[in-house]
């Protein structure tokens, strides 16, 4: 009987997955946007330089223009990316089944935390307001991001009214503007407030106190009695 020969076949080496052009382009766009956030938030739209953004991102300036067209197009992309991140963290849709008073309190506090966690967001907004809001106005996707939030606020107000807890004359847009004012102003003006009142205002304990204070003000405004 002839003995079997040992199998000396070398197993095929698995092919290494290579990223396609779309994935590579997406990474490039993201690296440019992240570099742009730093440049725009530090220097504003007018002061930011495309050359510096390309250098930060490690790309050729022509490649940056290929992806975004021009400086205005790049700033629109930065704002859209930032708004998307902010809206993803607000998670307001999850509040629609929560007790309306508790949900409103959570909405105020979560909104306030965003200003603390993303200080560059306020600086981008200040720059865009100086630009007359033209970049936000040019991208309907940014406005659309806030439709679910307004729907949530309207649902909470309706459920609160039906439960006999909330007043019936509250405008959801006015309410959200008040929520952002009560929370963002504190963070945006922290340095001058600290210099005037000689207190550290951004410690975890002090921030919690401020957000609870803002939530109390909103809830007391909303309540029917």
C-alpha positions as CSV (number, residue, x, y, z in Angstrom):
1,X,0.0,0.0,0.0
2,X,1.5,3.3,-1.1
3,X,1.7,5.8,1.8
4,X,-0.2,9.1,1.4
5,X,1.9,12.1,0.8
6,X,1.7,14.9,3.3
7,X,-0.4,17.9,2.2
8,X,2.2,20.7,1.6
9,X,-0.3,23.1,0.1
10,X,0.2,26.6,1.5
11,X,-3.1,28.1,2.5
12,X,-4.0,31.1,0.5
13,X,-3.3,34.4,2.3
14,X,-6.5,36.3,2.8
15,X,-6.7,39.4,0.7
16,X,-6.3,42.6,2.7
17,X,-9.4,44.7,2.3
18,X,-8.4,48.0,0.7
19,X,-10.6,51.1,1.0
20,X,-12.3,52.2,-2.1
21,X,-12.2,55.7,-3.5
22,X,-15.5,56.6,-1.8
23,X,-14.2,55.7,1.6
24,X,-10.9,57.5,1.0
25,X,-12.8,60.6,-0.2
26,X,-15.0,60.5,2.9
27,X,-12.0,60.3,5.2
28,X,-10.4,63.2,3.3
29,X,-13.6,65.3,3.7
30,X,-13.8,64.6,7.4
31,X,-10.2,65.5,8.0
32,X,-10.7,68.8,6.2
33,X,-13.9,69.5,8.1
34,X,-12.2,68.8,11.5
35,X,-9.3,71.1,10.6
36,X,-11.8,73.7,9.5
37,X,-13.7,73.6,12.7
38,X,-10.6,74.6,14.6
39,X,-9.6,77.3,12.2
40,X,-13.1,78.9,11.9
41,X,-13.8,78.7,15.6
42,X,-10.6,80.3,16.5
43,X,-10.5,83.0,13.8
44,X,-14.0,83.4,12.6
45,X,-15.1,83.1,8.9
46,X,-13.4,86.3,7.8
47,X,-10.1,85.6,9.7
48,X,-9.8,81.9,8.7
49,X,-7.4,81.0,5.9
50,X,-7.9,78.1,3.5
51,X,-4.1,77.6,3.3
52,X,-4.0,77.1,7.0
53,X,-6.9,74.6,6.9
54,X,-5.2,72.6,4.2
55,X,-2.0,72.5,6.2
56,X,-3.9,71.4,9.3
57,X,-5.6,68.7,7.4
58,X,-2.5,67.6,5.6
59,X,-4.0,68.0,2.1
60,X,-3.3,70.0,-1.0
61,X,-5.3,73.2,-1.2
62,X,-6.6,72.2,-4.7
63,X,-8.0,69.0,-3.2
64,X,-9.8,71.0,-0.6
65,X,-11.4,73.1,-3.3
66,X,-12.3,70.0,-5.2
67,X,-14.3,68.7,-2.3
68,X,-15.9,72.0,-1.2
69,X,-15.7,74.4,-4.1
70,X,-14.7,77.5,-2.1
71,X,-14.4,78.9,1.4
72,X,-18.1,79.6,1.7
73,X,-18.9,76.0,0.7
74,X,-16.4,74.8,3.2
75,X,-18.0,76.8,6.0
76,X,-21.5,75.5,5.1
77,X,-20.1,72.0,5.3
78,X,-18.6,72.8,8.7
79,X,-21.8,74.2,10.0
80,X,-23.9,71.2,8.7
81,X,-21.5,68.7,10.2
82,X,-21.5,70.5,13.6
83,X,-25.3,70.9,13.7
84,X,-25.7,67.2,12.8
85,X,-23.4,66.3,15.8
86,X,-25.3,68.6,18.1
87,X,-28.7,67.3,17.1
88,X,-27.6,63.6,17.4
89,X,-26.7,64.3,21.0
90,X,-29.9,66.0,22.0
91,X,-31.9,62.8,21.6
92,X,-35.1,64.7,22.0
93,X,-37.2,62.0,20.2
94,X,-36.7,59.7,23.2
95,X,-38.4,62.3,25.3
96,X,-41.8,62.1,23.5
97,X,-43.1,59.3,25.8
98,X,-41.6,60.7,29.0
99,X,-43.7,62.7,31.5
100,X,-43.9,66.2,29.9
101,X,-42.6,68.1,32.9
102,X,-39.7,65.7,33.4
103,X,-39.0,65.7,29.6
104,X,-38.8,69.5,29.5
105,X,-36.4,69.5,32.4
106,X,-34.2,67.0,30.6
107,X,-34.4,69.0,27.4
108,X,-33.1,72.1,29.1
109,X,-30.3,70.3,30.8
110,X,-29.2,68.4,27.8
111,X,-29.2,71.6,25.7
112,X,-27.1,73.3,28.3
113,X,-24.6,70.5,28.4
114,X,-24.0,70.8,24.6
115,X,-22.6,74.4,25.1
116,X,-20.2,73.1,27.7
117,X,-19.1,70.1,25.7
118,X,-18.8,72.0,22.3
119,X,-17.5,75.5,23.0
120,X,-16.4,75.8,19.4
121,X,-20.1,75.6,18.4
122,X,-20.9,78.9,20.0
123,X,-17.9,80.5,18.3
124,X,-19.0,79.2,14.9
125,X,-22.5,80.6,15.6
126,X,-21.1,84.0,16.5
127,X,-19.2,84.1,13.2
128,X,-22.2,83.0,11.2
129,X,-24.3,85.7,12.8
130,X,-21.8,88.3,11.9
131,X,-22.1,86.9,8.3
132,X,-25.8,87.5,8.4
133,X,-26.7,83.8,8.7
134,X,-26.2,83.4,4.9
135,X,-24.5,80.0,5.1
136,X,-27.2,78.4,7.3
137,X,-29.8,79.9,5.0
138,X,-28.2,78.4,1.9
139,X,-28.5,74.8,3.3
140,X,-32.0,73.6,3.9
141,X,-30.7,70.5,5.5
142,X,-29.6,72.5,8.6
143,X,-33.1,73.8,9.1
144,X,-34.6,70.4,8.5
145,X,-32.5,69.0,11.4
146,X,-34.6,71.0,13.8
147,X,-38.0,69.9,12.6
148,X,-38.0,66.8,14.9
149,X,-37.0,69.0,17.8
150,X,-39.9,71.4,17.3
151,X,-42.2,68.4,16.9
152,X,-41.0,67.0,20.2
153,X,-41.5,70.3,21.9
154,X,-45.0,70.7,20.4
155,X,-45.9,67.2,21.6
156,X,-44.7,67.8,25.1
157,X,-46.6,71.1,25.3
158,X,-49.7,69.4,24.0
159,X,-49.5,66.5,26.5
160,X,-48.7,69.0,29.2
161,X,-51.8,71.0,28.4
162,X,-54.0,67.9,28.2
163,X,-52.8,66.9,31.6
164,X,-53.7,70.3,32.9
165,X,-50.0,71.0,33.8
166,X,-48.8,73.5,31.1
167,X,-50.3,76.7,29.9
168,X,-52.0,76.8,26.5
169,X,-50.3,79.9,25.0
170,X,-46.7,78.7,24.6
171,X,-45.0,79.0,21.2
172,X,-42.5,76.2,20.7
173,X,-40.0,78.4,18.8
174,X,-40.0,81.1,21.5
175,X,-39.6,78.4,24.1
176,X,-36.5,76.8,22.5
177,X,-34.9,80.2,22.0
178,X,-35.4,80.9,25.7
179,X,-33.9,77.6,26.6
180,X,-30.8,78.3,24.5
181,X,-30.6,81.8,25.9
182,X,-30.7,80.6,29.5
183,X,-28.0,78.1,29.0
184,X,-25.7,79.4,26.2
185,X,-25.3,82.9,27.5
186,X,-23.8,81.6,30.8
187,X,-21.1,79.6,28.9
188,X,-20.5,82.2,26.2
189,X,-19.8,85.0,28.8
190,X,-18.1,82.9,31.4
191,X,-14.8,84.8,31.4
192,X,-16.3,88.2,31.9
193,X,-18.7,86.9,34.5
194,X,-15.9,85.2,36.4
195,X,-13.8,88.5,36.3
196,X,-16.8,90.5,37.6
197,X,-18.1,88.1,40.3
198,X,-14.7,86.6,41.1
199,X,-16.1,83.1,41.1
200,X,-15.2,80.0,39.0
201,X,-18.3,79.4,37.0
202,X,-17.4,76.3,35.0
203,X,-16.7,73.8,37.7
204,X,-18.9,70.6,37.4
205,X,-20.9,71.6,40.5
206,X,-21.4,75.2,39.3
207,X,-22.5,74.1,35.9
208,X,-25.0,71.6,37.3
209,X,-26.4,74.4,39.5
210,X,-26.8,76.7,36.6
211,X,-28.5,74.1,34.4
212,X,-30.9,73.2,37.2
213,X,-31.6,76.9,37.7
214,X,-32.4,77.3,34.0
215,X,-34.6,74.2,34.0
216,X,-36.5,75.5,37.1
217,X,-37.2,78.8,35.3
218,X,-38.5,77.1,32.2
219,X,-40.7,74.7,34.1
220,X,-42.2,77.5,36.3
221,X,-42.9,79.5,33.1
222,X,-44.7,76.6,31.5
223,X,-46.8,75.5,34.5
224,X,-50.4,76.5,34.4
225,X,-50.6,77.7,38.0
